[in-house]
Amino acid sequence: MLLAIAKTLPSDGTSKYVAAAYIVFVVLLVVYVAIMAAKLARIERELRELAGFAEHRANGEGAAEADTAADSPAPAEAEEVTSNG
């Protein structure tokens, strides 16, 4: 494999620069893939967390808290109700 690559590189002394350019390209490609993998892992973790919240709410664990908060008036509304009545 290396022999085939060596035959395709120019022999006028610039082969070092061509090889260095390929190495830099491969390193940048690996870094890019690593960054994308880290982002994907973070997004998957956040998505699992949101799915857990949705599941708890669907099972009624969070719905009871939301219902009691919706039934009680806000503090400003409470003052208006008592001052009008």
DRENPA-3360 file (N, C-alpha, C; in nm, 2 decimals, always signed):
BEGIN
1 = MLLAIAKT = +0.08/-0.12/+0.00/+0.00/+0.00/+0.00/+0.09/+0.13/+0.00 ~ +0.18/+0.13/+0.09/+0.27/+0.25/+0.09/+0.36/+0.26/-0.03 ~ +0.39/+0.14/-0.09/+0.47/+0.15/-0.21/+0.39/+0.21/-0.33 ~ +0.26/+0.17/-0.33/+0.17/+0.23/-0.43/+0.15/+0.38/-0.41 ~ +0.14/+0.42/-0.29/+0.13/+0.57/-0.26/+0.26/+0.64/-0.30 ~ +0.37/+0.58/-0.27/+0.50/+0.64/-0.30/+0.52/+0.65/-0.44 ~ +0.47/+0.57/-0.53/+0.49/+0.58/-0.67/+0.40/+0.69/-0.73 ~ +0.29/+0.73/-0.66/+0.20/+0.83/-0.71/+0.24/+0.97/-0.66;
9 = LPSDGTSK = +0.33/+0.98/-0.56/+0.37/+1.11/-0.52/+0.48/+1.17/-0.61 ~ +0.48/+1.30/-0.63/+0.58/+1.36/-0.71/+0.72/+1.33/-0.65 ~ +0.82/+1.32/-0.74/+0.96/+1.29/-0.69/+1.05/+1.41/-0.69 ~ +0.99/+1.53/-0.71/+1.07/+1.65/-0.71/+1.10/+1.71/-0.58 ~ +1.07/+1.64/-0.47/+1.10/+1.70/-0.34/+0.98/+1.76/-0.27 ~ +0.87/+1.77/-0.34/+0.74/+1.82/-0.28/+0.66/+1.72/-0.22 ~ +0.70/+1.59/-0.23/+0.62/+1.49/-0.17/+0.60/+1.50/-0.02 ~ +0.70/+1.56/+0.05/+0.68/+1.59/+0.19/+0.56/+1.68/+0.22;
17 = YVAAAYIV = +0.54/+1.78/+0.14/+0.44/+1.87/+0.15/+0.30/+1.81/+0.12 ~ +0.30/+1.73/+0.02/+0.18/+1.66/-0.02/+0.14/+1.56/+0.09 ~ +0.23/+1.49/+0.15/+0.20/+1.39/+0.26/+0.16/+1.47/+0.38 ~ +0.22/+1.58/+0.41/+0.18/+1.66/+0.52/+0.04/+1.72/+0.51 ~ +0.00/+1.76/+0.38/-0.13/+1.81/+0.36/-0.23/+1.70/+0.38 ~ -0.20/+1.57/+0.33/-0.30/+1.46/+0.36/-0.31/+1.43/+0.51 ~ -0.20/+1.44/+0.58/-0.21/+1.41/+0.72/-0.29/+1.51/+0.79 ~ -0.27/+1.64/+0.76/-0.35/+1.75/+0.82/-0.50/+1.73/+0.79;
25 = FVVLLVVY = -0.53/+1.69/+0.67/-0.67/+1.67/+0.63/-0.73/+1.56/+0.71 ~ -0.66/+1.45/+0.72/-0.71/+1.33/+0.80/-0.73/+1.37/+0.94 ~ -0.64/+1.44/+1.00/-0.65/+1.48/+1.14/-0.77/+1.57/+1.16 ~ -0.79/+1.67/+1.07/-0.91/+1.76/+1.08/-1.04/+1.68/+1.06 ~ -1.04/+1.58/+0.98/-1.15/+1.50/+0.96/-1.19/+1.42/+1.08 ~ -1.09/+1.36/+1.15/-1.11/+1.29/+1.27/-1.16/+1.38/+1.38 ~ -1.10/+1.50/+1.39/-1.15/+1.59/+1.49/-1.29/+1.63/+1.47 ~ -1.33/+1.66/+1.34/-1.47/+1.69/+1.31/-1.56/+1.58/+1.35;
33 = VAIMAAKL = -1.53/+1.45/+1.31/-1.61/+1.34/+1.35/-1.63/+1.33/+1.50 ~ -1.52/+1.35/+1.57/-1.52/+1.34/+1.72/-1.62/+1.45/+1.78 ~ -1.61/+1.57/+1.72/-1.70/+1.68/+1.77/-1.84/+1.64/+1.74 ~ -1.87/+1.59/+1.62/-2.01/+1.55/+1.59/-2.06/+1.44/+1.67 ~ -1.97/+1.34/+1.71/-2.01/+1.23/+1.79/-2.05/+1.28/+1.93 ~ -1.97/+1.38/+1.98/-2.00/+1.43/+2.12/-2.13/+1.51/+2.12 ~ -2.16/+1.59/+2.01/-2.28/+1.66/+2.00/-2.40/+1.56/+2.00 ~ -2.38/+1.45/+1.92/-2.49/+1.36/+1.91/-2.52/+1.29/+2.04;
41 = ARIERELR = -2.41/+1.26/+2.11/-2.43/+1.20/+2.25/-2.50/+1.29/+2.34 ~ -2.47/+1.42/+2.34/-2.54/+1.52/+2.42/-2.68/+1.53/+2.39 ~ -2.71/+1.54/+2.26/-2.85/+1.55/+2.21/-2.93/+1.43/+2.25 ~ -2.87/+1.31/+2.23/-2.94/+1.19/+2.27/-2.97/+1.18/+2.42 ~ -2.88/+1.23/+2.50/-2.90/+1.23/+2.65/-3.01/+1.33/+2.68 ~ -3.01/+1.45/+2.62/-3.12/+1.54/+2.65/-3.25/+1.49/+2.60 ~ -3.25/+1.42/+2.49/-3.38/+1.37/+2.44/-3.43/+1.26/+2.53 ~ -3.34/+1.17/+2.58/-3.39/+1.07/+2.68/-3.45/+1.14/+2.81;
49 = ELAGFAEH = -3.38/+1.25/+2.85/-3.43/+1.32/+2.97/-3.57/+1.38/+2.94 ~ -3.59/+1.44/+2.83/-3.72/+1.50/+2.79/-3.83/+1.39/+2.78 ~ -3.79/+1.27/+2.72/-3.88/+1.16/+2.71/-3.92/+1.11/+2.85 ~ -3.83/+1.11/+2.94/-3.86/+1.07/+3.08/-3.96/+1.17/+3.14 ~ -3.94/+1.30/+3.12/-4.03/+1.40/+3.17/-4.17/+1.38/+3.11 ~ -4.18/+1.36/+2.98/-4.31/+1.34/+2.92/-4.37/+1.21/+2.97 ~ -4.30/+1.11/+2.99/-4.35/+0.98/+3.04/-4.41/+1.00/+3.18 ~ -4.34/+1.07/+3.27/-4.39/+1.10/+3.40/-4.52/+1.18/+3.40;
57 = RANGEGAA = -4.52/+1.28/+3.31/-4.64/+1.36/+3.30/-4.75/+1.28/+3.24 ~ -4.73/+1.20/+3.15/-4.84/+1.11/+3.09/-4.89/+1.01/+3.19 ~ -4.81/+0.97/+3.28/-4.85/+0.87/+3.38/-4.93/+0.94/+3.49 ~ -4.93/+1.07/+3.49/-5.01/+1.14/+3.59/-4.93/+1.19/+3.71 ~ -4.80/+1.16/+3.71/-4.71/+1.21/+3.83/-4.69/+1.36/+3.82 ~ -4.68/+1.42/+3.71/-4.66/+1.56/+3.70/-4.79/+1.63/+3.67 ~ -4.89/+1.56/+3.62/-5.01/+1.62/+3.58/-5.09/+1.68/+3.71 ~ -5.08/+1.61/+3.82/-5.14/+1.65/+3.94/-5.09/+1.79/+3.99;
65 = EADTAADS = -4.96/+1.81/+3.98/-4.90/+1.93/+4.01/-4.94/+2.04/+3.92 ~ -4.95/+2.01/+3.79/-4.99/+2.11/+3.69/-5.14/+2.15/+3.71 ~ -5.22/+2.05/+3.75/-5.37/+2.08/+3.77/-5.39/+2.17/+3.89 ~ -5.31/+2.15/+4.00/-5.33/+2.23/+4.11/-5.28/+2.37/+4.09 ~ -5.18/+2.39/+4.01/-5.13/+2.52/+3.98/-5.22/+2.59/+3.88 ~ -5.29/+2.52/+3.79/-5.38/+2.58/+3.70/-5.51/+2.62/+3.77 ~ -5.55/+2.55/+3.88/-5.68/+2.57/+3.95/-5.67/+2.70/+4.04 ~ -5.55/+2.72/+4.10/-5.53/+2.83/+4.19/-5.50/+2.95/+4.11;
73 = PAPAEAEE = -5.57/+3.06/+4.14/-5.54/+3.19/+4.07/-5.41/+3.24/+4.10 ~ -5.36/+3.32/+4.01/-5.23/+3.39/+4.03/-5.25/+3.49/+4.14 ~ -5.14/+3.54/+4.21/-5.15/+3.63/+4.32/-5.22/+3.76/+4.28 ~ -5.20/+3.81/+4.16/-5.27/+3.94/+4.12/-5.41/+3.91/+4.10 ~ -5.45/+3.79/+4.04/-5.59/+3.76/+4.02/-5.66/+3.74/+4.15 ~ -5.59/+3.69/+4.25/-5.65/+3.66/+4.38/-5.68/+3.80/+4.45 ~ -5.60/+3.90/+4.43/-5.62/+4.03/+4.49/-5.74/+4.09/+4.42 ~ -5.76/+4.08/+4.29/-5.87/+4.14/+4.22/-6.00/+4.07/+4.26;
81 = VTSNG = -6.00/+3.94/+4.28/-6.12/+3.87/+4.32/-6.17/+3.92/+4.46 ~ -6.07/+3.94/+4.55/-6.11/+3.98/+4.69/-6.15/+4.12/+4.69 ~ -6.09/+4.21/+4.61/-6.12/+4.35/+4.62/-6.25/+4.38/+4.55 ~ -6.29/+4.30/+4.45/-6.42/+4.32/+4.38/-6.54/+4.26/+4.46 ~ -6.51/+4.17/+4.54/-6.62/+4.09/+4.60/-6.65/+4.14/+4.74;
% end
